[in-house]
Amino acid sequence: MDTETLSDVDERLDSFVGEVFSSLSRKDRVATAGAYARGLMLTGERKSMQPMAQRLGVDHQRLQQFVTSSPWKVEPVRMALSRKACELITPDAWVVDDTGFGKDGDSSPCVARQYCGTLGKVGNCQIAVSVHAASDDASCPLNWQLFVPQSWDENCIDDANAVGVVAARRKKSAIPDGERHRPKWEMAVEMIDELLAWGRPRPDVVVADAGYGEGAQFRAALTDRDIAYMVAVKAATSVYPADAVPETPPRIGRGRPFTARYRAPKSSCADMVLAAGPDAAQEVAWRRGTKTAPGNPDAVMRSRFVALRALPAGHRVPRADDGTVEQVWLLAEWPTCAAQPTDYWLSTMPADTAIDELVRLAKLRWRIEHDYRELKVALGLDHFEGRSWLGWHHHATLVTAAHLFLTTLRLTDPKADGQG
């Protein structure tokens, strides 16, 4: 936004900031939160503190102290933001994802050489896991956690000489002792539990990419919480036919009785869909895109999909006492021009769910890519240059507030320029 456009919504922004930052005990901190949000939304290449302070005409040390060392808690602010986001968007799903922030040095909290989707390769970066509320029309982050690599957790270090170095790095970044390395899927489940504890309505479905969907433990954790999932998986993921039943061989001699298990041959998702053949594919349109073509003037996005019932395989898949596992949907995208399917999903949506709805939910992750692009490019999520754990979470929370305010403008005032 330019200065004039932002001034047009100044009163609305003050009201918004006063509400979501009401947990801050001092009025000057609420005012600084509003100034920081304005700095994030104002037009400008860098959204680090000095450039923002110059555009705002304030002392950058005021912003720096508020973000890097002021002791305000992010949880009450995120609780307020997530409530407003869910009321505004009325989400069809919660989407779990993660994003990376490339870094040049090694002083930022939890920076390490690790795979970064943003870079498309292994690089020096931070990784953040997030949960978003999403519908076809809008989406917004609800919660964030900064991923702690093993190299930032002395409990994961075997070299006694390196333990002290890691402990010193953690102390310098003021990483809380309870924040340790754990799988990203586990972090996602923790954030979902936190959102439910804050009173957010239980989502009908959680959507995630294969980085999460491949993990049977993640899928089981959602099922334990009575939350359906629509998660991407790899072509090689193992499944049983939907009509397979567990069998218990007769007991031999005095040995321990056998347990019931599936003895039908497993197949991969790819093999099961290929066995169904291209005739099983249906053409489905799920939304309008931006690229028109002579044969598609409305830019409708469509492809062919196969939807089958299957049983997930693997020793980590939860089983009932009789050895049975819950049937799931196996959804595969099989474009007309492709010799075989290109993408696969497993889902615990009800058995009578229409294929159009399965496809719509499977494709809903595009909203989160849109979120990340706006959060980084327009609002400076990855511009934070501080070196403290708390500072990063303060910055991410303030960026989320700015993002939700812009989303509110788009959905409630079509004339407002909410493009950041």
Helices and strands as residue ranges (DSSP letters): H 3-8, H 10-20, H 27-41, H 49-56, H 60-64, I 65-69, H 74-89, E 93-102, E 112-116, E 121-134, E 139-146, G 150-152, G 154-156, H 160-172, H 184-197, E 205-208, H 210-213, H 216-224, E 228-233, E 238-241, E 246-247, E 261-262, E 267-268, H 269-276, G 278-280, E 282-288, E 300-312, E 328-333, E 343-347, H 355-362, G 363-365, H 366-373, I 374-378, G 381-383, H 389-412
